[in-house]
Amino acid sequence: MKYLEFNTPATKEAKELASDYKLKNHGLEYLERIFWNLPDEALYEEAVFRNEGKITKEGPFLVMTGKHTARAAADKFVVKEQSTENNIWWGEYNRPISVEKFNALLARIQAYCQDEEVFVQDCYAGADPGYKMPVRIITEKAWHSLFARNMFITTEDRDTLKNFIPDFTIIALPGFKANPIIDGTRSETAIILNFAERTGIIANSHYGGEIKKSIFTVLNFLLTFEDVLPMHCSANVGNKDDVALFFGLSGTGKTTLSADPKRRLIGDDEHGWSSDGVFNFEGGCYAKVIRLSADHEPQIHATTHRFGTILENVVFDPVSRRIDLDDDLITENTRASYPLEFIPNIVADGYVHSHPKNIVFLTCDASGVMPPIAKLNPAQAQYHFISGYTSKIAGTEIGLGIEPQITFSACFGAPFMVRHPFEYAKMLKDRMLKHNVNVWLVNTGWVGGRFGVGKRISIRHTRNLLNAALDGVLDKVEFRKDKLFGFEVPLSCPEVPEDVLEPSSSWGDKKEYWKKYDALAARFIENFKLYSEGVTDEVKNAGPSRLSKVQM
């Protein structure tokens, strides 16, 4: 826009909601124009004016994110300095980068931004006033600024915005390419967090999820030092103030299953558990919408037809402007970002002063051998929390194909866990025991055979099982002890066929079932060797046994 000498729609209002804490404090100077804290409507106008996307039927704003239709997990780095050196879980998910490399990259970014226009949103992460963190999101795309408004907690108070000082700042520049030779990155894409400088950089990615997950990763580190357990989970609460947590990776059903019309939604993805209760980190939801059903997920489906929702990589008819949620031509990882208040029956202020009564670990078992629900004792709960067994669903990370990949993701969110899984597992254990929490392992994956042979378990069956667990109905039924994993599996559940509760019954070849189940047990055992030194013998022994050691 700097080469065109005319105003854009919000030029006159660009500075109306500016903070006194200017961008020069971030080293960003000589900018052409800064659009401060524009509301949704103004950002729509700017995004359309700049040809960043299209307005679809009934008002959602549709964008295409180019080659990055998912998180670039392999391009994430954390600056290694005094505060992080001995506190970060260095390795696959947290790659170290030096202070010198970060500073040099930031200097190039500061030069890149000169004479450019940027958008700023000053908002908050964390609904509990005791832990609310001011965050500043600086973007070169108007729709990214709208994304930040959807996903974080905003304010319209002019005095608050005028005096806003961020505790952490994210600079998102999809037009800036890193240079691996100069910058020490893996590719031209880079997601880098510097905790000492309280600054994060997102370079060469349009995917909105990088902004959201960067702030989540920040909270996953900082809040542990305030005795708050950060969790990759959705949460809701019943009429008796009985909070339920739903842990799971993308595609396992966190958003869908927590949006229950009989329970109030606290949030759909990221929460903190303090000594006072549970609170949402976000002000919005970021849901997968591929093949979303108006019958099975009516609340989420309705958001895909509302002004204010951002749709990422959804196929649409440019003439009628109607979207097609069933079309995966661009990616399986189609997404909708929308404010939390778009979902009816929510906890308006985002936090509750009560503790969980039930914890649900959602696993998408692509091998089709796990029971649809099982009850875990405290040691088993720690074992499965640290293991984080699931399947990565197509599209949620760059490089995934059509077939789900069996994986173990510690704490059901390893890519976002900055500290060692032991730290989070210990905090979870302490809270589970203190508040006498029931823990359930729920399989939202395949039944009747592995992926390609069986079919995905019915959402209706999963909902009925969860309702029975959360309402205490399963406390009154008989259980069987699983032969390999040792957890308790209910023999019956209202409105769920009994053969669904016994996964082997839907396999034509029982020997093949037990062979697959044994192979899965072996993978659990092998994976847990990575963590065995940091846990008690009781937790080590809470894992599965091999078929050869079990009397059939």
C-alpha positions in Angstrom: 0.0 0.0 0.0 2.9 2.4 0.5 3.3 2.8 -3.2 -0.3 4.0 -3.7 -1.0 7.5 -2.5 -4.5 7.1 -1.2 -6.1 6.2 2.1 -7.5 2.8 3.1 -10.9 2.5 4.9 -9.6 2.9 8.4 -6.8 5.4 7.8 -8.6 8.2 9.7 -9.3 6.0 12.7 -5.9 4.3 12.8 -4.6 6.1 15.9 -7.8 6.5 17.8 -7.2 3.5 20.1 -3.4 3.7 20.3 -1.4 2.8 23.4 1.1 5.2 24.8 3.5 2.3 24.8 4.5 2.7 21.2 6.0 0.3 18.7 9.4 2.0 19.0 9.7 0.1 22.3 9.8 -3.1 20.1 12.4 -1.5 17.8 9.8 -0.9 15.1 10.3 2.7 13.8 9.7 4.7 10.6 6.5 2.8 9.9 4.2 4.1 7.2 1.1 3.6 9.3 0.0 1.7 12.4 -3.6 0.6 12.8 -4.3 0.4 16.5 -6.9 -2.0 18.0 -9.4 -1.8 15.1 -12.8 -3.4 15.7 -14.0 -6.4 13.7 -16.0 -4.3 11.2 -13.0 -2.1 10.4 -10.7 -5.1 10.0 -13.2 -6.7 7.6 -13.1 -3.5 5.5 -9.3 -3.4 5.5 -8.9 -7.1 4.7 -11.3 -6.8 1.8 -9.7 -3.6 0.5 -6.3 -5.4 0.6 -7.7 -8.5 -1.2 -6.7 -10.7 1.7 -9.9 -12.9 1.4 -13.5 -13.1 0.5 -16.8 -12.6 2.4 -18.9 -15.7 2.1 -22.6 -16.4 2.5 -24.0 -14.9 5.7 -20.8 -13.1 6.6 -17.8 -15.3 7.5 -14.4 -14.0 6.1 -12.6 -16.7 4.1 -8.8 -16.7 3.7 -6.4 -19.0 2.0 -3.1 -19.5 3.9 -1.0 -20.7 1.0 1.6 -23.5 1.5 1.2 -23.4 5.2 -2.2 -24.9 5.9 -1.1 -26.2 9.3 1.5 -25.6 12.0 5.2 -25.7 11.0 6.1 -27.7 14.0 9.6 -28.4 12.8 10.4 -24.7 12.5 9.7 -23.8 16.1 12.6 -22.5 18.2 13.2 -21.1 21.8 16.0 -18.7 22.5 18.5 -20.4 24.9 19.5 -17.9 27.6 19.8 -17.8 31.4 16.0 -18.1 32.2 15.5 -21.0 29.8 18.7 -23.0 29.7 17.8 -25.3 32.6 14.0 -25.0 32.4 13.2 -26.0 28.9 12.5 -29.5 27.5 15.1 -29.2 24.8 14.7 -31.5 21.8 12.3 -32.3 19.0 9.7 -29.7 20.0 11.9 -27.0 21.5 14.9 -26.4 19.4 17.5 -24.0 20.8 18.6 -20.9 19.0 21.2 -18.4 20.3 20.6 -14.9 21.5 22.9 -13.6 18.8 20.9 -15.3 16.0 17.6 -14.0 17.4 18.9 -10.4 17.7 20.2 -10.5 14.2 16.9 -11.8 12.8 14.9 -9.2 14.8 17.1 -6.5 13.4 16.3 -7.6 9.9 12.6 -7.7 10.8 12.8 -4.2 12.1 14.3 -3.1 8.8 11.7 -5.0 6.9 8.9 -3.2 8.7 10.2 0.3 7.8 7.8 2.2 5.5 5.2 -0.6 5.9 1.8 -0.6 7.5 1.1 -2.9 10.4 -1.9 -3.8 12.6 -1.8 -4.0 16.4 -4.1 -5.7 18.8 -3.6 -5.2 22.5 -5.4 -8.0 24.3 -5.1 -10.5 27.1 -4.5 -14.3 27.5 -6.0 -15.8 30.6 -9.6 -15.2 31.9 -8.8 -15.3 35.6 -7.9 -11.7 36.6 -5.2 -13.1 38.9 -3.3 -14.6 36.0 -4.4 -12.4 33.0 -1.4 -11.7 30.8 -1.4 -8.6 28.5 -0.2 -9.6 25.0 0.4 -7.5 22.0 -0.1 -9.0 18.5 1.6 -7.1 15.7 0.7 -8.2 12.2 1.1 -7.2 8.6 -2.2 -8.7 7.6 -5.6 -7.2 8.6 -7.2 -10.6 8.9 -4.5 -11.8 11.4 -5.4 -8.8 13.5 -9.1 -10.0 13.4 -7.8 -13.5 14.3 -6.1 -12.1 17.4 -9.4 -10.4 18.4 -11.3 -13.6 18.0 -8.8 -15.8 19.9 -7.8 -13.6 22.8 -9.6 -11.5 25.4 -10.2 -7.9 24.2 -11.3 -4.7 25.8 -13.1 -1.6 24.4 -12.1 0.7 27.3 -10.2 3.6 25.9 -8.2 4.3 29.0 -7.2 0.7 29.4 -5.9 0.6 25.8 -4.2 3.9 26.2 -2.2 2.7 29.2 -1.7 -0.9 27.8 1.8 -2.3 28.3 2.3 -5.9 27.0 4.0 -8.7 29.0 4.6 -10.6 25.7 4.6 -9.5 22.1 4.2 -11.6 18.9 5.3 -10.1 15.6 3.6 -12.1 12.7 5.0 -11.3 9.3 4.1 -13.9 6.6 5.8 -11.8 4.0 9.2 -12.0 5.7 11.4 -15.0 4.9 14.1 -16.2 7.2 17.5 -17.2 5.7 18.6 -20.6 7.1 22.3 -19.8 6.4 22.2 -16.4 8.1 19.6 -17.1 10.8 20.3 -20.7 11.8 16.7 -21.7 11.0 15.6 -24.9 9.3 13.9 -23.2 6.5 12.5 -19.8 5.4 9.8 -20.3 8.0 10.5 -19.5 11.6 8.5 -19.5 14.9 10.9 -18.2 17.6 10.1 -17.4 21.2 12.4 -15.3 23.3 11.4 -15.4 27.0 14.1 -13.0 28.2 12.9 -10.3 25.8 9.2 -11.4 26.0 9.0 -11.4 22.2 8.0 -13.9 19.6 8.5 -13.9 15.9 6.4 -15.7 13.3 7.9 -15.5 9.8 6.8 -16.8 6.5 3.5 -18.4 7.6 -0.1 -17.2 7.0 -1.6 -19.9 9.1 -3.5 -18.3 12.0 -2.9 -21.1 14.4 0.8 -20.1 14.8 -0.3 -16.9 16.6 -2.6 -18.8 18.9 -0.2 -21.6 19.7 2.7 -19.3 20.3 0.9 -17.6 23.1 -0.2 -21.0 24.5 3.4 -22.1 24.5 4.4 -18.9 26.4 1.7 -19.6 29.1 2.8 -23.2 29.3 6.2 -22.0 30.5 5.4 -18.9 32.6 2.4 -20.1 34.5 4.1 -23.2 35.9 6.2 -20.8 38.0 3.0 -19.4 39.5 1.7 -22.9 40.5 -0.8 -22.9 37.7 -1.1 -26.1 35.6 -1.4 -25.1 31.9 -3.4 -27.7 29.9 -4.1 -28.5 26.3 -7.7 -29.3 26.9 -11.3 -28.1 26.5 -13.5 -27.6 29.6 -17.1 -27.3 30.5 -19.1 -27.3 33.7 -22.5 -28.8 34.7 -25.3 -27.4 36.9 -23.6 -28.7 40.0 -20.4 -26.8 39.3 -18.8 -30.1 38.2 -16.0 -29.2 35.9 -14.9 -31.6 33.2 -11.6 -31.4 31.3 -11.1 -32.9 27.8 -7.5 -33.5 26.9 -6.5 -34.4 23.3 -4.6 -33.4 20.2 -6.3 -31.7 17.2 -8.8 -34.0 15.6 -9.6 -36.1 18.7 -12.9 -34.2 19.5 -12.0 -31.7 22.2 -14.0 -28.9 20.6 -16.9 -31.0 19.5 -17.4 -33.0 22.7 -17.1 -30.0 25.0 -19.7 -28.1 23.2 -22.5 -29.8 25.0 -25.9 -28.0 25.2 -26.5 -29.5 28.7 -23.3 -28.1 30.1 -21.7 -24.6 30.0 -18.6 -24.2 27.9 -15.6 -22.7 29.6 -13.3 -23.0 26.6 -12.4 -25.3 23.8 -8.7 -25.7 23.8 -6.4 -24.2 26.4 -6.9 -23.7 30.1 -5.1 -23.1 33.4 -5.9 -25.0 36.7 -5.0 -22.9 39.7 -5.6 -23.3 43.4 -8.9 -21.4 42.9 -10.3 -23.3 39.9 -10.2 -23.6 36.1 -9.9 -20.7 33.6 -9.8 -20.3 29.9 -6.7 -18.9 28.3 -8.6 -17.6 25.3 -11.6 -15.5 24.2 -12.4 -17.6 21.2 -12.4 -21.0 19.5 -10.4 -22.4 16.6 -12.2 -25.5 15.4 -11.6 -28.0 12.7 -14.5 -27.8 10.3 -13.9 -30.5 7.7 -17.1 -32.5 7.2 -18.7 -30.6 10.1 -22.3 -31.8 10.6 -25.2 -29.5 11.4 -26.9 -32.5 13.0 -24.0 -33.8 15.2 -22.2 -30.4 15.8 -24.9 -27.8 15.5 -23.3 -25.2 17.7 -20.0 -25.2 15.8 -21.7 -25.6 12.4 -23.7 -22.4 13.1 -20.5 -20.3 13.5 -19.5 -21.1 9.9 -22.4 -18.9 8.8 -21.8 -15.8 11.0 -20.2 -12.5 10.5 -17.0 -12.3 12.5 -15.9 -15.9 11.9 -12.7 -16.5 10.0 -12.7 -19.6 7.7 -9.3 -20.9 6.7 -8.8 -22.9 3.5 -12.5 -23.8 3.1 -13.7 -24.4 -0.4 -16.4 -22.1 -1.6 -18.4 -21.2 -4.8 -17.2 -17.7 -5.8 -20.6 -17.0 -7.5 -23.0 -18.0 -4.8 -20.5 -17.5 -2.0 -21.7 -20.8 -0.4 -19.1 -22.8 1.4 -18.6 -26.5 1.2 -17.4 -28.0 4.5 -17.1 -31.5 3.0 -14.5 -30.6 0.4 -10.9 -31.3 1.4 -9.4 -30.1 -1.9 -7.1 -27.6 -0.2 -6.5 -29.4 3.1 -8.1 -31.7 5.7 -7.2 -29.0 8.3 -9.9 -26.5 7.4 -10.5 -24.2 10.4 -12.9 -21.7 11.8 -11.9 -19.0 14.3 -14.7 -17.3 16.1 -15.4 -15.5 19.4 -16.4 -17.7 22.3 -19.8 -15.9 22.6 -20.8 -17.4 19.3 -21.4 -20.7 21.2 -24.6 -20.6 23.3 -24.5 -21.6 27.0 -20.9 -20.4 27.8 -19.3 -19.3 31.0 -19.3 -15.6 30.2 -16.2 -14.6 32.2 -14.2 -17.7 31.2 -13.4 -19.0 34.7 -15.0 -21.0 37.5 -14.1 -21.2 41.1 -14.5 -24.9 41.3 -12.3 -27.9 40.5 -12.7 -30.7 38.0 -14.7 -33.8 39.0 -13.9 -35.6 35.8 -10.9 -35.6 33.4 -11.2 -37.2 30.0 -8.2 -38.2 27.9 -9.3 -38.3 24.3 -7.4 -40.7 22.1 -7.9 -41.3 18.4 -6.9 -44.9 18.1 -6.2 -45.5 14.4 -5.5 -49.2 15.0 -9.1 -49.8 16.1 -8.4 -51.9 19.2 -8.9 -49.6 22.2 -12.2 -49.7 24.1 -14.5 -46.6 23.6 -14.2 -45.7 27.3 -12.1 -46.9 30.3 -11.7 -45.7 33.8 -8.1 -45.1 35.1 -6.7 -45.2 38.6 -4.3 -42.4 39.6 -1.2 -44.3 38.5 -2.7 -45.2 35.2 -3.8 -41.6 34.7 -0.3 -40.4 35.1 1.0 -43.1 32.8 -1.5 -42.2 30.0 -1.0 -38.5 30.5 2.7 -38.8 30.1 2.3 -41.2 27.1 -0.4 -39.1 25.4 -1.3 -41.8 22.9 -3.3 -40.7 19.8 -3.1 -40.5 16.1 -2.2 -37.3 14.2 -5.0 -36.5 11.9 -4.3 -35.5 8.3 -3.6 -31.9 7.8 -3.0 -30.7 11.4 0.8 -30.6 10.8 2.7 -30.0 7.6 3.8 -33.3 6.0 1.0 -35.5 7.2 -0.7 -37.6 4.6 -4.2 -38.9 4.4 -3.7 -41.9 6.8 -3.5 -41.0 10.5 -0.2 -41.5 12.1 0.0 -43.3 15.5 1.9 -41.1 17.8 2.7 -40.4 21.4 2.4 -36.8 22.4 3.3 -36.2 26.0 0.6 -34.4 28.0 -1.6 -34.6 25.0 0.2 -31.6 23.5 3.9 -32.2 23.4 4.5 -29.6 20.6 3.3 -26.9 23.0 4.9 -28.2 26.2 8.0 -26.1 26.9 9.0 -27.7 30.2 9.6 -31.4 30.7 6.4 -33.6 30.8 7.4 -34.7 34.4 6.7 -31.1 35.6 3.2 -31.1 34.1 2.4 -34.7 35.2 3.4 -34.0 38.8 1.2 -30.9 38.9 -1.7 -32.9 37.5 -1.2 -35.8 39.9 -1.2 -33.4 42.9 -4.5 -31.9 41.8 -6.1 -35.2 40.9 -5.4 -36.6 44.3 -6.3 -33.5 46.2 -9.7 -33.1 44.5 -10.5 -36.9 44.1 -11.0 -36.6 40.3 -12.3 -39.4 38.1 -10.2 -40.0 35.0 -11.5 -41.6 31.8 -9.7 -42.7 28.6 -12.1 -42.2 25.7 -11.3 -43.6 22.2 -12.7 -41.4 19.4 -10.9 -43.3 16.7 -11.7 -46.5 14.8 -13.8 -49.6 15.6 -14.1 -52.8 13.7 -10.6 -52.6 12.3 -7.8 -50.2 11.7 -8.0 -47.0 9.6 -9.1 -48.1 6.1 -10.8 -51.3 7.3 -13.1 -50.2 10.2 -14.9 -47.0 10.7 -14.7 -44.0 13.0 -16.8 -44.5 16.2 -20.2 -42.8 16.2 -20.2 -39.3 17.8 -23.6 -40.3 19.2 -22.1 -43.3 21.0 -19.2 -41.2 22.3 -21.5 -38.5 23.6 -23.7 -41.1 25.4 -20.7 -42.7 27.0 -19.4 -39.3 28.2 -22.8 -38.2 29.5 -23.0 -41.4 31.5 -19.5 -40.9 32.9 -20.0 -37.2 33.8 -23.5 -37.8 35.2 -22.3 -40.6 37.5 -24.3 -43.3 35.6 -21.2 -45.4 35.0 -20.6 -45.5 38.8 -23.5 -48.0 39.0 -22.6 -50.5 36.3 -20.3 -53.5 36.3 -16.8 -53.2 34.8 -14.3 -55.7 33.4 -10.5 -55.4 33.8 -8.8 -55.0 30.4 -6.4 -58.0 29.8 -3.5 -55.9 28.5 -3.9 -52.4 29.9 -5.5 -53.3 33.2 -7.9 -50.4 33.2 -11.6 -50.8 33.9 -14.0 -51.0 31.0 -17.8 -50.8 31.6 -19.9 -53.8 30.5 -23.0 -51.6 29.8 -24.1 -48.1 29.2 -27.5 -46.6 28.5 -28.1 -46.0 24.8 -24.9 -47.7 23.7 -24.9 -51.3 22.3 -22.9 -53.7 24.5 -20.9 -54.9 21.6 -19.5 -51.4 21.2 -18.0 -51.6 24.6 -16.1 -54.8 23.6 -14.0 -53.7 20.5 -12.9 -57.3 19.6 -16.6 -58.2 18.9 -16.6 -56.1 15.7 -13.5 -57.7 14.4 -14.1 -60.6 12.0 -10.7 -62.1 12.9 -10.2 -62.2 16.7 -6.6 -63.4 16.4 -5.8 -60.4 14.2 -7.4 -58.2 16.9 -5.3 -59.5 19.7 -2.2 -59.3 17.5 -2.9 -55.6 16.8 -3.7 -54.9 20.5 -0.5 -56.6 21.6 1.5 -54.5 19.0 0.0 -51.3 20.4 0.9 -52.4 24.0 4.5 -52.9 22.8 4.6 -49.4 21.4 3.3 -48.0 24.7 6.1 -49.8 26.6 8.8 -48.7 24.2 7.7 -45.1 24.2 7.5 -44.9 28.0 11.2 -45.9 28.3 11.9 -42.2 27.3 10.3 -41.1 30.6 10.9 -44.0 33.0 13.7 -42.4 34.9 11.6 -39.5 36.1 8.5 -41.4 37.5 7.8 -43.7 40.4 7.7 -47.5 40.1 3.9 -47.4 40.6 3.5 -45.3 37.5 5.9 -47.5 35.5 3.9 -50.5 36.4 0.7 -48.9 35.5 1.4 -49.5 31.8 0.2 -52.4 29.7 1.5 -56.0 29.7 2.4 -58.0 26.6 0.1 -60.7 25.4 2.6 -63.4 26.2 2.5 -62.5 29.9 -1.3 -62.5 30.1 -3.5 -65.6 30.7 -6.1 -65.5 27.9 
